[in-house]
Amino acid sequence: MLEGEIRLLGKVFLFSFLLYITRSPILALLILLVILYVIDRRFIGLSPSLMRPIKRLRRISRLKQELRANPHHASSKLDLARSLMESGKYRDALSYLREVEPVMEESADVAYEIGLCLLKLGELDEGQSYMDKALQINPRVRFGDPYLQLGEAFAHKDPHKAVEWLERFRQEQSSSVEAYYRLGLLYKKLNREPEAKAAFRESLEVYRSLPKYSRRKQRRWAILARFK
C-alpha cells in the first residue's frame, strides 16, 4: 500500500511540475503520459508497443512482394504465415503453412503452428492431431506451449481433457514466467482456484530465479501474476 501511495505522489508531483512549466493542463497531461509510456516500455513492458503493428504490416507487405517475385520460396511463406499469426489472421496464415508443410514435414515448429491455427479456428480434433505430431517430433517444442494451447482450446468443450493437458504442461517444468501466468488464467477459467493461485505463485518464483539480464522480457507477466 505504501509503495502505491509513493508512486501516486510521484505522479502528482511530476504533473504539478509539468503544469508549472507548460501552463497548460492538457499539454502537461500529454507529456506525463508520454513519460510514463517511455518508462513502462523501458523498464516494465505492460503497455503495448505502438510501433510493432506498423513494423508487422510492413513485414507482411514486403514478404508478399517477395512471394510475387518468387512464389515457391518456402522460407518467405513461413515468415509470412508467422507474421499473419501475430496479427490474429489464422485462416490466412494456415493457407501458407499448408503450402510449406510438404517440404517441412518433419518440422515440429511447423506442425505446432498448423495445429495452433486450427485450434484458433475451432478445428479442435485436427488441431490436436497436429499438436500431437509436433510433440512426437520434439517433446520440448515451444517449451510445453502446445499443452497450454490445447488446454485453452478444450476448456469449454471438454474441461476434463483440458485439465489433463495442463497437468502435462506442469510435468514439463517450464521456466517461462508467461507460461505459468497463462496456466493460472486457464485454471481460473475452469474454476479451479487453488491450482490457479499455485500457478501464479510459480510464475513469481520462476521470475525470481531468472538471471537479471533475462528478467526484462518476463517482468510484465510477473507483475500481472502478482496482482492475481
Secondary structure as the mmCIF struct_conf table of DSSP 4:
data_model
#
loop_
_struct_conf.conf_type_id
_struct_conf.id
_struct_conf.beg_label_comp_id
_struct_conf.beg_label_asym_id
_struct_conf.beg_label_seq_id
_struct_conf.end_label_comp_id
_struct_conf.end_label_asym_id
_struct_conf.end_label_seq_id
HELX_RH_AL_P HELX_RH_AL_P1 LEU A 2 THR A 22
BEND BEND1 ARG A 23 ARG A 23
HELX_RH_AL_P HELX_RH_AL_P2 PRO A 25 ILE A 39
HELX_RH_PI_P HELX_RH_PI_P1 ASP A 40 ILE A 44
BEND BEND2 SER A 47 SER A 47
HELX_LH_PP_P HELX_LH_PP_P1 PRO A 48 SER A 49
BEND BEND3 LEU A 50 MET A 51
HELX_RH_AL_P HELX_RH_AL_P3 ARG A 52 ALA A 69
TURN_TY1_P TURN_TY1_P1 PRO A 71 HIS A 72
HELX_RH_AL_P HELX_RH_AL_P4 ALA A 74 GLU A 86
TURN_TY1_P TURN_TY1_P2 SER A 87 GLY A 88
HELX_RH_AL_P HELX_RH_AL_P5 TYR A 90 VAL A 100
HELX_RH_3T_P HELX_RH_3T_P1 GLU A 101 VAL A 103
BEND BEND4 MET A 104 MET A 104
TURN_TY1_P TURN_TY1_P3 GLU A 105 GLU A 106
HELX_RH_AL_P HELX_RH_AL_P6 ALA A 108 LYS A 120
TURN_TY1_P TURN_TY1_P4 LEU A 121 GLY A 122
HELX_RH_AL_P HELX_RH_AL_P7 LEU A 124 ILE A 137
TURN_TY1_P TURN_TY1_P5 PRO A 139 ARG A 140
HELX_RH_3T_P HELX_RH_3T_P2 VAL A 141 GLY A 144
HELX_RH_AL_P HELX_RH_AL_P8 ASP A 145 ALA A 153
TURN_TY1_P TURN_TY1_P6 PHE A 154 LYS A 157
HELX_RH_AL_P HELX_RH_AL_P9 PRO A 159 GLU A 172
HELX_RH_AL_P HELX_RH_AL_P10 VAL A 177 LYS A 189
TURN_TY1_P TURN_TY1_P7 LEU A 190 ASN A 191
HELX_RH_AL_P HELX_RH_AL_P11 GLU A 193 SER A 209
BEND BEND5 LEU A 210 LEU A 210
HELX_RH_AL_P HELX_RH_AL_P12 LYS A 212 ARG A 226
TURN_TY1_P TURN_TY1_P8 PHE A 227 PHE A 227
#
